[in-house]
Amino acid sequence: MELSEEMRYRLCYLTLRLVLDRKLERDWGKNECGGVLAFLDLMSGSQLAREHTDAPDKERRYASQRAKLEDFLDAEFGEEVLEVVARAVNDLL
């Protein structure tokens, strides 16, 4: 599959979002995710870093976006690219 420059950037962005999503699912209740949340807020315009800091431990939750991101990747790039991305995400984590 030949990808335009815009498509390559989009693929990299979505792959990074999946990596961050998996990291946050794994480490949500820990302090190590503060920098990840701040970066995600910058990328997506969210307020997760503040919500994470302000909420008591028992109220902290992370709503995974993995299914939505994977569905979008599959629709946009196809199953073969999605499989490559899934392998990359697993290797990174």
C-alpha positions as CSV (number, residue, x, y, z in Angstrom):
1,M,0.0,0.0,0.0
2,E,1.4,3.3,-1.1
3,L,0.8,6.0,1.5
4,S,0.8,9.7,0.9
5,E,2.7,11.9,3.4
6,E,-0.5,12.9,5.1
7,M,-1.6,9.3,5.4
8,R,1.8,8.4,7.0
9,Y,1.4,11.2,9.5
10,R,-2.1,10.0,10.3
11,L,-0.9,6.4,10.7
12,C,1.9,7.5,13.1
13,Y,-0.6,9.6,15.1
14,L,-3.1,6.8,15.4
15,T,-0.3,4.3,16.4
16,L,0.9,6.7,19.0
17,R,-2.6,7.1,20.4
18,L,-2.9,3.3,20.7
19,V,0.4,3.1,22.5
20,L,-0.7,5.9,24.9
21,D,-4.1,4.2,25.4
22,R,-2.5,0.9,26.4
23,K,-0.1,2.7,28.7
24,L,-3.0,4.5,30.4
25,E,-5.1,1.4,30.8
26,R,-2.1,-0.3,32.5
27,D,-0.9,2.5,34.7
28,W,-3.9,4.7,35.3
29,G,-3.9,4.6,39.1
30,K,-0.1,5.2,39.2
31,N,1.7,8.5,39.3
32,E,3.8,7.5,36.2
33,C,1.0,8.5,33.8
34,G,1.0,12.2,34.5
35,G,3.4,13.1,31.7
36,V,1.5,10.8,29.3
37,L,-1.8,12.5,30.2
38,A,-0.3,15.9,29.7
39,F,1.0,14.9,26.3
40,L,-2.4,13.4,25.3
41,D,-4.2,16.5,26.5
42,L,-1.9,18.5,24.2
43,M,-2.5,16.2,21.2
44,S,-6.3,15.9,21.6
45,G,-7.4,18.9,23.5
46,S,-8.6,16.9,26.5
47,Q,-8.3,17.6,30.3
48,L,-7.3,14.2,31.5
49,A,-4.2,15.4,33.4
50,R,-6.3,17.7,35.6
51,E,-9.0,15.2,36.1
52,H,-6.5,12.6,37.1
53,T,-4.9,14.9,39.6
54,D,-8.1,16.3,41.1
55,A,-10.1,13.0,41.5
56,P,-9.7,10.8,44.5
57,D,-8.0,7.5,43.8
58,K,-11.3,5.5,43.9
59,E,-12.9,7.8,41.4
60,R,-10.1,7.7,38.8
61,R,-11.0,6.0,35.6
62,Y,-9.7,5.8,32.1
63,A,-12.1,5.1,29.3
64,S,-10.1,3.3,26.6
65,Q,-10.4,4.5,23.1
66,R,-8.7,1.3,21.7
67,A,-11.7,-0.1,19.9
68,K,-12.6,3.2,18.3
69,L,-9.0,3.8,17.2
70,E,-8.6,0.2,15.8
71,D,-11.9,0.5,13.9
72,F,-10.8,3.7,12.4
73,L,-7.4,2.3,11.4
74,D,-9.1,-0.8,9.8
75,A,-11.5,1.4,7.9
76,E,-8.9,3.9,6.8
77,F,-5.9,1.6,6.1
78,G,-7.2,-2.0,6.0
79,E,-6.7,-5.1,8.1
80,E,-3.1,-5.7,7.0
81,V,-1.9,-2.3,8.2
82,L,-3.9,-2.7,11.4
83,E,-2.0,-6.0,12.1
84,V,1.3,-4.2,11.6
85,V,0.3,-1.4,14.0
86,A,-0.9,-4.0,16.6
87,R,2.5,-5.7,16.4
88,A,4.3,-2.4,16.8
89,V,2.2,-1.4,19.8
90,N,2.9,-4.7,21.5
91,D,6.6,-4.3,20.8
92,L,6.7,-0.8,22.2
93,L,5.0,-1.8,25.4
